[in-house]
């Protein structure tokens, strides 16, 4: 399958470039800046990402681009553009104050295929601390803004240059604030690189099912279901490929939402999956008793989870594979390009060491929106596909302090009222994630004629695109009023409801 290679220089928006390319039904791979797959016949074009570094910094990334430039069409974005120019004798200098925000682009060469269809003064998004102050001799300036002379340029290696074209753009076409960024990327990927647009949910399902059948043959595979989108889609895809040879295990750690274990089991069975449901809540409650430290709680839950899964899986005969719902961002985030630990994902590297199983990750090339699209094509119901993310340790990290079955019950009741109300008021789908936090402190209240001294809960609802940053959701006051009344009236043990109005950063989504 044709592919675009995105060489990553450590920018925060590299994943976004990948998602935009995939939106054009074109497969792409994000690789570290110095890991270009020379010789791969499927490569049709290359994009160089931005970077937090300056090209002239001693520790900046300076890969050898010979073998790429002239051979494949290349688009350098921000640092990628600066590096293209600087490495060929152009000049890059600090701009004094960082240029950040919207700018109007003037395209100076209307025949330039990269800007085909661009409107005059099209809004672009700038985010850079260095600027290109001179491009190499013979290269062509293609677009400017009022403060950036070389907002876009075309690389030329002499009059006789008949190799593949290359451009650099100082702005970020991958972000939504660049209003015609998608058009620019489409011009590059489809018109210039010649993508046949063959990467679709249907083609993914067809090729992955065939590949899984070839890889797994008649082997048995075990998969841990969590109720989340990724593991559910992985399971249904594998079920389509190998049917009853897929055995799923769904562990109830007692920290799921109200009735979630029962409801999700029913959904899974409805999808024809072969699922073993394990109620291990007693064990988790026992091991968590008296533990207040959040990281300690996570460790205990992670450890117990692996033990329970291991015990169940080892009773199955002749299992050779462990399947996981690892998706592409999990792997990219573990790639660690700039040397700064970004986030080590629990699916990558947290495997039970004792299990002598081979790993099967059928979704490892998909972004989250692609997982959802594939899930829909596979017939998974919308309420499973559109579910909010939910942390692996579940309600344990939403109970401040130690976890008891009674606290879990209180939180489940309050959480169910909040989540059901979000659905009833048609607010659920506009929110990235929502839940209730049970606070440790109690407060005084009056109910009827009686003084109460009970727990307070906080409602948390955020909007986000990737959980790296998040804004508190602007929920309507009448909605908050209704939820607050319902929780206080219906949940015994709660007499006060707060709404968390903190964004991430500096707060995080979860309280623990
Ligand atoms: P924070 O609280 O760091 O959360 O802003 C970001 C996202 O990660 C989820 N989260 C977890 N998921 N195990 C998980 O599987 C965990 O220990 C964990 N802690 C936070 C959180 O729900 C949000 O989606």
Boltz pocket constraint, residues with backbone or C-beta under 6 A from the ligand:
constraints:
  - pocket:
      binder: B
      contacts: [[A, 298], [A, 346], [A, 389], [A, 390], [A, 391], [A, 392], [A, 393], [A, 397], [A, 433], [A, 467], [A, 504], [A, 507], [A, 508], [A, 509], [A, 510], [A, 511]]
      max_distance: 6.0
